[in-house]
Every structure is written in structure tokens, then in C-alpha cells.
């Protein structure tokens, strides 16, 4: 049984709570490790280490921070497969999916490599006689990240590379379901030359989360998870004087108009609905078929999911792996039961799937509903599993209204060959990330990721330019110098360090 500890002050270390969580291989259903669940004292040790490191790290040069990020980038790029294997072993997603996750996280690291440009301020000369005004951006101090199970490599990389490059120190509380990727990242950061205490990992549950939210030395908290917890994180953190960005849940709709390329739309619905077994905050979970688009779309989706290979994520050719835990499997199965009982048409039923040789794994096959109505729980709730619901609407305006009335606003998409319809959609839809013939509109690292409505709490989106602004604060300087400063003669070539 593997024992999983914390990473504090540049090394693996045990905790003080005496409590542990179980880590499973979702493909076999077997427990593979025990992760220490941090106490408030463990969190305080990590925060104190980060605070001590901040006193020097905040004054490190931009070139030093860039060089460390460049080195970390090379280490991650060279160890992608190691990340992917850890990820698949604890989360269950396929190796190919895991490699894609690591790559998307790596793109944020690459963005942070340009931190010298990203932290530039503004300058106005002679705003008054002999007076100049300029702005600088400075770090906040100790910042924390609380991240979900579904992207144990990528989502933390949305946070700590930018935070650290901005001059902050970081305490990460990853999901206790799959913590190993975060510890591996800590080892690579140390190998890249990051000073001790700048990056720390405390594994844990609510006790550790609450300790971070209330600790007086934590200046800011980033969170990705469900909406109820995001609201709790935001309200608790801000009530203790912290800057908070809390990204919540989603119910992502994909509208398909009758003029759409139905093969493209069916491919997209299957890819976005069942990738990573639906355990994505940007998964498409509701398809809205407008007019007579429904029948051909349903046929196309059903034909494609019948060919999907479901099995252990590490096996060649597998396209969809298991769910993360048995508890989550039973929860998703319960939604399928409820949808059938409520009268939705069950086109494809994944509840009886058995993977030979992995009968105790947490598998649920691709599930497809038709004729779903808006009062059914399979429509109203974020299922977070391989369950795709189809809602039928007569008119495009009705479909737009349906999405705009939904409390979530993370991502959405429309499939059409009509440019006017696409323009109307992007203009009128009340959702933060919009795809036009693109099912999962996740922006690249030089933009920012963030939904609207109950999918985000706080005024900052995550990573990209918004991430830089979140992890730094502006200072305005107004200066007047009456006399020149004499520094003497120096014929050496100027250097920066």
C-alpha cells in the first residue's frame, strides 16, 4: 500500500492528523494507496514555510523566475508519459486523454515563461512639472489553490505557474482522490531550481480547505469544483479578507440546427459528451436539437457510441475509461435510473456494461437519452458522467432562451452552416465560453478561462491575462526628482540578475 505524504519546505513530509484517505485504481476497483489528510497544523506549517520563502522570492528577478519556468517546462515536456501514467492510475482516464491534459497544462507553464512581458506597467512622463506617473504590478504573498479530481495535472497548472512567476509563493490542496500528480510536479519544480518553500502541497479534505480559507497569512485562493463548494469557498474566503476566484459547475448545452453538418455534429456530441467519461466541467451534457435535426442526430450519436471501446485507461485502443470512485459510479447510475423513471427515452443504456477481467472496476457505458424535458434531474443537475441528454425544440430562439435561463454559464456551442445564426448565437447567448462548430470552447493559455452566472464566483477568470491580474496587484507611483543621481563611471557591460 503506497503511503502518500505532503510536500512542505522542499521535501516530502508526514502529517499530524492521523487520518488517511483511500486512493483507488478505478479500472480494477482496488485500493492502491493511502493519502494523509492534512490537519490545520499541517496547513499552518505549509503556509509558514511559504511566507518565509516569500520574503526573498518576491525580490527575485524576473529573469530568474523565467529561467525556472523554462526549466520546469522542459522537465514536464520530457516526463509527459510519467504524468499520464500517474493520472490514469488514480483517475482512470485513458493515456491519450491524460497526455492531452498534461499538454494543456504545459501551455500555461509556457505562458508563464513570458512573465517579464506580462508584468509590464504603464508610464506617463511629465504629468506635472518634473513629475512622472507609472504603475507596477507586485505579488500578493502566500496564495493557495484548491483543485478537483477530474484534472489533477492540468488544473493546478492553471494556477501555480502564473502565481509563482508573479512572485508569490503557493500552497496547493489537490483532490485527495488522485494526489500523486501534484507531488510529482513539486519534485520537478525543485529539480528546476525553485527555492524551498515557494511551492507546497498539503493533501486533505474539508479540514485543510477551511484552514486555508481562514489562515491570516493566505492572501488569495483559487478554486475549481462544484458550484455549491465554489460558493462556500468564495463566501468564506472573502469574509476573511482574501481575494478569491472560485470556478463552479456547469450544464453545457450544444445546439444543433437543421442546416448543420450532421456527421460533424454527431462526432462532436460523442467526443464532448463521453470524453474522460463525462468527468469534465466543459463536457457537453445537453444537446438541443432544433426542428427536424433530432432524428438524424440521435441516429448518428447512437451509431458512434455503439463502436466506442470502454476499458482500463492504460490499454491500447481504449477510448473511455471508468469513473473515479465507486461512490461516484453509483451516483451517476442513480441519475440514469431517475431519467428512465421520469419518462425520458433511454436510447443507449450503459448501466449493464461489464469489462472482462475488470468486473470490479468503476465502469459505466455511454448512455444516451432522448425526449428529455427541463424538469428532469438528468437535465437540471450536473451529472459529471457519460450521460448525454437530448432536448428537442422547434425554434432557434427557444433554444437560446433555454440556455440563457439556465443557472450555469460555463460553456456552450452551436452547430450550423448559417453565419447569421452563428452571429446571433454568439451575440445573445449568456455564457462565458462559446463555440461555433466547436464543442468544447476551452481557450488557449494566452486567453483566460471562465464562465458566467453560477459557474464562477469572483471577478477574475483563471490563467491567461486574467490570471496575471489575479495573482498581482497594481501600485501607482508618482515621482519627482529634483537633482540628478551620480553613479560614477562604469565601463562594464550592463547585466541583469
N, C-alpha and C positions, 0 to 999 in steps of 0.2 A: 504494500500500500504506500503510494507516494505521499510524502508529507510536504505541503506547500506553505511556505512561510511568507513573511513580509520582506520588503526591501526598504531599509531605513539607513540613512547616512552612508550610502555607498556599499551596503552589504546585506546579504540575507540574514534575517534575524527572527527569533521566535517571539511570540506574543505573550500576553499576560492574562488573557481572559479565561483560558482553559476550555474554550468552546471551539468546535470544529464544524465545518460543513462538508457534505459529501459531494464529490466530483465523479461523474459517470462518463463512460463511453456510451453515447446514445445508440450506437449501432448494435451493441451487444446487451445493453441494459445492466452491465456490470459496473460496480464501483471501482474506480481506478486510483482515487486519491482522497486525501483529507486536507482541507484548506483551513488554516487557522482563521478564526473570526476575531477581528481586532476589537479591543476594548477602547474606551475613551482615553485610557492611559497610553495605549499604543498610538492612537491618533495624535495625542499631545507630543509624544516622542518624535513622530514624523514632522509635525508642524514646527517644533522647536529646532530640529535639525535644518529644516527648510529656511526658517527665519535666520538662523546663524549663517547659513550659506548665502542668503540674500545680501547680507551686509557687504560681501565682496563681489558676488556675481552681478549685482546691479551696476557696478562700476567697471565691469569687464567691457572691453572694446567690442564694437560691432563686428570687426573683422574676426576676433576670437570666437564670438558666438557663431558667425557664419562658418568658420572653419570646422567647428564641432558639428554643426548641422550637415555640412558637406561630408564629413567623415561618417556620421551616422547614416546618411543617405546611402553611402557606398556599402556599409555593413548590412543594412536592411536589404538592399538590392541583391547582395551576394548570398543572403540567407533566406530568401523568399520561401523556398521549399521547407525549410525548418519551421518558419512561422506557420505555413499552411498545414503541415502535419500536426503541430500542436493544436491548431484551430480545429481541424477535422476530428481529432481525437476527443476533444472536450465539447465541441458544439454539434458536430455531426454533418455539417455541410460538406459538399464534395470538394476534392482537392482543387479542381479547376475554379470553383466558386471562391474557395479560400485564397487562392493565388490572386484572383481579381480583387478581393477585399484588400489584401496587402498592397497591391499596386495602387489602389485609390487612396490608401493611407499614405503611401510613399509620395504621392503627388503633393500632399500638404507639407511633408518634410521638404520637398524641393521648393515649394513656395516660401517656406521659412528661411531657406538658404539665401533669399534675396532681402533679408531683413534690413540691411543698411538703406536700401532704397525705400522700403515700406515705412520706415520711421522718420522720413524726412518731414521737417516742419515748413512753415512759411516765413518770409522775411520782407519787411517793408522798411526801406531806408528813408530817413529824414521826414518822419511823420510830423515832427515839430523841429524847431531849430536845434540841430545836434542830437536829435532823439531818434532812435530806431526801435521798431517793434517786431518781435518774432515769436514763433511758437516752437516748442519742443514737446516730444512725447516721452513720457517716463513710465517705468513699470509700476505695478500696483503693490507688489510684495509677495507674500505667500498666496498662491491660488490653488484651488482644488478642482478635480474632475471626478464625477460620479457617472460611470458608464454602464451600458446594458450588456446582456449576454449575446445579443444577436450579431454584433460586430466587435468581437473582443480585441482585434488588432486595429481596425480602421478608425472606430470612433474615438478611442484615446488619442490616436494620431491626429484627429481633427483638433485636438486641444493642446497637448503638451509641447509639440514642436514650436508653435507660434508663441505660446506663453513663455517658454524658456528663451527663445530668440529675442523676445521683447525685454528680457532682463529679469523676469520673475523666477521664483522657484515654485516647485509643483509637488502636490500630494495627490496621487491617484487612488481612488477606491473603485476597482473594477468589479464586475459581477463575480460573485462567489461561485457561480455555476461553471465558469471557464476562465480562471485567473492566470493561466500559465503564460499567455502571450504578453501580458503586461510585465511580468517578471523577466521574460526574455528580452523585451525592449529595454528594461533597466540595465541588464547586463551589456547590451550593445551600446547604450548611451555611455556607460562607464568606459567601455573599450574605446569609444570615440573621443574620450578625453573630458567628458563632463565632470566637473568637480563634485565631490561627495556632498550629499545633502540637497543638491539642486533638483533632483528628481527622486521621489519616494513613492512606494506602493504600500498601502495598507489594505489588506483583504478584510472583508467583513460584511455585515448586514446593517440593519437599521441603527444599531448602537454606534457603529463607526460613522454612518451618514449623519446622524444627529450631532455627534461630536464635531464633525467638520462644519456643520451649519451654524453651530453656536460658538465655535472657538474664536476668541477675540483677535487672534493673530492671522486668521484667514480673511483675506481681503475680497476674494471673489470666488464664485462657484459656477462651474459649468456642468450641465446635466443633460443626458439624453435617456428617455424612457417613456413610460406610460403617462397619460395626461393627469390622472389623479396624483401620481407621485410628483410629476413636474410642478403641479400647483402647490403641493406641500413644500417642495424644495424652494420654490420662489417665495412663498409667503414666509417660511421660516427663515430663510437666508436674508431676505431684505429686512425683516423685522429685527435682525441682529446687525444691521448696518452694512451688509455685504452687497456688492454688485453681483447680480445673478442672471445667467442665461439658462433657461430650462426648456428644452425641446420635448414636446409630449407626443401623444399618439396620433393616429391617422385613420381615415377611412377614404382611401384614394379611389376616385372614380375615373373610368375611361369611357368616354362617349364614342360610339361608332355610328357614323351617319351612313345612309344607304349608298352614297356615292363612293365610299371608301374602298380601297383595295382590300378585299375580304381575306385574302391569304396573308397579307401583311398584318392586318388587324388580328387575325387568329393567332399568328405566330407571336405577336406582341402580348396578347392576353395570356397565353400559356407561359411565355417567358417571364412576364412580370407578375403573374399570379402564383406560379409554383416554384420559381427560383428560390433557393435557400429554404424550401418547404414553406414558403409564405412568411417566414420569420424576418420580415423587413418592414421598417416604418414607411418605406416608399413602395411597397408591394401594391399592385392593383388588386383590390378585393371586391370591387363592384364594377361590372360592365353595364353601361346604359346603352341598350340597343334602340336606336330611333327608327320609327317607321317600319319598313319591311327588312331592316338589316338583321333582325334577330335570328331568323331560322337558319340562314346560311352561316352566320357567325357561330351559332351553337354547334352546328354540324362540323364546322372547321375545328373548333376547340375540342370537341369530343374525339374526333379522329386523331388529333395530335396527342392528347393525353393518354389515349389507349396505347401509344407507342413509347411513352416515357419509361425509362428504366429506373426503378426505385431500389435503393440498396445502401450498403455501407459506403460512406463518402470516399474512402480510400481506394475502392475498387475501380478498375478501368471501365469506362463506358457508363458508369452510373451518373444519372442526370439529376436526381433528387435524393437527398438523404433523409434521416429521421428527424423528429422533433427533439428538443434539447433535454427534456426530462419526462418521466412517466406522468407526473402531475400535469404537465402542460399537454401531453398527449390526451389524457382523459378530459381535460377542459375543452380541447378542440373537438373531440368526439362528441362531447355533450352539445356543442353548438350544431353539429350535423344532425343529431337526434332532434334538437329543438326545431331546426329548419324543416325537417321532414314532417314533424308533428304539426307545424304551423300551416302546412299546405303547399310549400314550395315544391316544385318538380325536381326530384333528385335525378339528374341526368347521368352522373357518374358518382359512384359511392366508393370512397377509399377506406371505409372502416374495417373491411374484412381482409385487407391486404396482409399477407404473411410472406416475409422474406426468408427463403430457405436458408437454414444454417444460422439465422439471426432472429429466431422466433421470439426472443425476449427483448428485442430492440424496440425503440420508440417510434415505430413506423405508422404512418397514415398515408394512404394513397391519394392522388389528386382527386379532388371532389368538386363537382360542378352542379350548381343549382340554376334552374330557370324559373321564370314567373315569380320572382321574389318581390315582395311588397315592403314598403318603408317602415311598417310597424314590427316586422320580424326581427328577432335578435341577431340573425345572421347578417342583416343589413345595418342595424343600428350600432352594433358593437365591433370593436377591433378584435378580430378572431386571432390573428397572428399565426395562421396555419395555412395549409394548402387547400383552402376552400374559396372558390370563386362563385360569386352570386351575380346573376343576370337580372337586371330590371328592364322592363320594356316601357318605352314612352312613344307617344305618337309624334311629338313635335320637338324640335331642337330647343326652343325656348323653355319648354317644360324641363328638359334635361339640365339646362343651365340653372334654372331655378332650383331644381333638386339639389345640385351641388352647393349652390350658394346658401341654401337653408341648412346644410349640414354643419354641425358644430365644429368639425375638423376642417383644416385648410392646409394640409401639408403639401400634397402633390396631386396633379390631375393631368389628363391627356384627352385629346380629341383626335380621331382618325377620320380624315376626309380628304378629298381631292379638290375641294372648293375653297379657294383662297379667301373669299369673302366670309365664309362660315368660320374659317380658322381665325381670321382677324377679329370677328365678333366675339369668338370664344376667348381669345387672349385678352381682349379689352374688358369684357364684362365679368369674367369669372373671378370669384373672390377666394383665391387660393394662392399661396406663396410661390409655388414652383409649377410651371405649366409646360406640357409637352405638346407639340404639334406633330403628329405621326411619330412621336417618341414616347414610349410607355412609361419610362421611369426618368423624369427630368431632374437628375441629380447633377448640379453644376460642377464643373472642374474647379480646381483649388484656387484659381485666381478670381473666381466669383465667390459668393457666400451661400450657405445652405440654411434655409429657414422657412417655415410655413407661416400661416396666419391663424387667427382665431384661437381655438383651444389646442392647437398644435405647437404653440410657443408661448412662453411667459418671459417677459423681459424685452428690452428694446434692441437687443443685438442678435443677429443671426450668427452662425458658427463658421469658423475658418474663413479664409479669404480676407479681403479688406475689413469686413466687419469683425473678424477675429482679432486682427491687429488693434482695432479701436477698442475692443472689449478688454484686451489684456494690457492696455496702456492708457494713460490719461494725459490730456493736453495741459501744458503750462504756458502762459503768455508772459513774455519778458519784455519790459520797456526799459531801454538803457540809454544813458548819456555818459560820454567820456569827455572830460574837459581837456585832458592832456594826453599826448601820445605815450605809449608804453615802449621803453627802450629795452631790448633784449640782448644787445650786443651782437658781435659778429660770429656767425657760424657757417662755414663753407661746406659742411657736410650735406649729403643728400637727405631731404626730409623723409622720415619714415613714420609709419603708423603702427601702433601695437597696443 
